[in-house]
Amino acid sequence: MDNKAIKSGFQRRTIFIKRNLQIRYMILMVACVLCGLAIMGLELTATLNDLFDDYPVLVQPIYDEFIPIVASFFYKISIYVLLVIIISAIVSHRMAGPVYRFEQTCKQIAKGDFSQRVHLRKGDQLTELQQEFNTMMDEIEKRLNEKS
């Protein structure tokens, strides 16, 4: 296999197109997950305390194993948070890409190229905005041609 075949099969993808937007989104997603996990942890602790108060002999073995359980819990949470970070990076990419594309198209239009249109990839967000934007540009270009 030659280098051209290898290069043509490999396509480099940039994950962070609009870094600030994507990082804010990712932080928001991680914060939401951590809040949910904290609420669940507090509820579990409160339930175990209530059970221990009502049935100390029954729940004592659970309290004896509490430290290993908590260690395992935090290990799993770190894996879940890592998964949330990866998934939120992918999802934010699908939002940031179209925003970037709109910005670039607007810059070209501002330079006077009214033939520019926004073209998004399959699966990207903001496709309705793309359609409306392109329709608006079609109307603007048509009216400019009518005046000429």
C-alpha positions in Angstrom: 0.0 0.0 0.0 1.5 3.3 -1.0 1.4 6.6 1.0 -1.3 8.1 -1.3 -3.7 5.3 -0.4 -3.0 5.7 3.2 -3.4 9.4 3.1 -6.6 9.3 1.1 -8.1 6.8 3.6 -7.2 9.0 6.6 -9.1 12.2 7.1 -7.9 14.5 9.8 -10.8 16.0 11.9 -10.6 19.0 14.0 -12.7 18.6 17.1 -12.4 22.1 18.5 -13.6 24.5 15.8 -14.9 27.2 18.1 -12.9 26.4 21.2 -14.5 28.8 23.7 -18.1 27.8 22.7 -17.3 24.1 22.8 -15.5 24.2 26.1 -18.3 26.2 27.8 -20.8 23.7 26.5 -18.6 20.8 27.7 -18.3 22.4 31.2 -22.0 22.9 31.3 -22.6 19.2 30.5 -20.1 17.9 33.0 -21.5 20.2 35.7 -25.0 18.9 35.0 -23.9 15.3 35.3 -21.9 16.0 38.5 -24.9 17.8 40.0 -27.1 14.8 39.2 -24.5 12.4 40.7 -24.2 14.6 43.8 -27.9 14.6 44.3 -28.0 10.8 43.8 -25.1 10.4 46.3 -26.8 12.6 48.9 -30.1 10.7 48.5 -28.3 7.4 48.8 -26.5 8.5 51.9 -29.7 9.9 53.5 -31.5 6.6 52.7 -28.7 4.5 54.2 -28.7 6.7 57.3 -32.5 6.2 57.7 -32.1 2.5 57.3 -29.2 2.4 59.8 -31.3 4.3 62.3 -34.2 1.9 61.8 -32.3 -1.4 61.3 -28.8 -1.0 62.7 -28.0 -4.7 62.7 -29.2 -5.3 59.1 -27.3 -2.3 57.6 -24.1 -2.7 59.6 -22.4 -4.9 57.0 -23.0 -2.3 54.4 -21.4 0.4 56.6 -18.4 -1.9 57.2 -17.9 -2.1 53.4 -18.7 1.6 52.8 -15.1 2.8 52.1 -14.5 0.3 49.3 -17.9 1.0 47.9 -17.2 4.8 47.9 -13.8 4.2 46.3 -15.4 2.1 43.6 -18.2 4.7 43.2 -15.6 7.5 42.6 -13.7 5.3 40.1 -16.9 4.7 38.1 -17.9 8.4 38.3 -14.5 9.4 36.8 -15.1 7.0 33.9 -18.7 8.4 33.5 -17.4 12.0 33.5 -14.7 11.1 30.9 -17.4 9.6 28.7 -19.5 12.8 29.2 -16.5 14.9 28.1 -16.0 12.8 25.0 -19.7 12.8 24.1 -20.1 16.5 24.7 -17.0 17.3 22.6 -18.6 15.4 19.7 -22.0 17.0 20.2 -20.5 20.5 20.6 -18.5 19.9 17.4 -21.8 19.4 15.6 -23.0 22.8 16.9 -19.8 24.7 16.6 -19.1 23.6 13.0 -22.3 25.2 11.7 -21.7 28.4 13.7 -18.2 28.6 12.2 -19.5 28.0 8.7 -22.1 30.8 9.2 -19.4 33.2 10.4 -17.2 32.4 7.4 -20.1 32.8 5.0 -21.1 36.1 6.5 -17.5 37.4 6.2 -17.5 36.6 2.5 -20.9 38.3 2.0 -19.7 41.4 3.9 -16.8 41.6 1.4 -19.5 41.8 -1.3 -19.8 38.2 -2.5 -23.6 37.8 -2.5 -23.4 34.4 -4.2 -22.2 32.8 -1.0 -24.4 30.2 0.7 -24.1 28.1 3.8 -23.6 24.4 3.2 -23.6 22.2 6.3 -22.7 18.5 6.6 -25.3 15.8 7.1 -26.0 15.5 10.8 -25.0 19.1 11.7 -27.3 21.2 13.8 -28.9 24.5 12.6 -30.1 23.1 9.2 -33.3 25.1 9.4 -31.3 28.2 9.9 -29.2 27.2 6.9 -32.3 26.9 4.8 -33.7 30.3 5.9 -30.3 32.0 5.5 -29.9 30.6 2.0 -33.5 31.6 1.1 -32.8 35.1 2.4 -29.6 35.3 0.3 -31.4 34.1 -2.8 -34.0 36.9 -2.3 -31.3 39.5 -1.7 -29.3 38.4 -4.8 -32.5 38.4 -6.9 -33.5 41.9 -5.8 -30.0 43.2 -6.4 -30.1 41.7 -9.9 -33.5 43.3 -10.6 -32.1 46.7 -9.7 -29.1 46.3 -12.0 
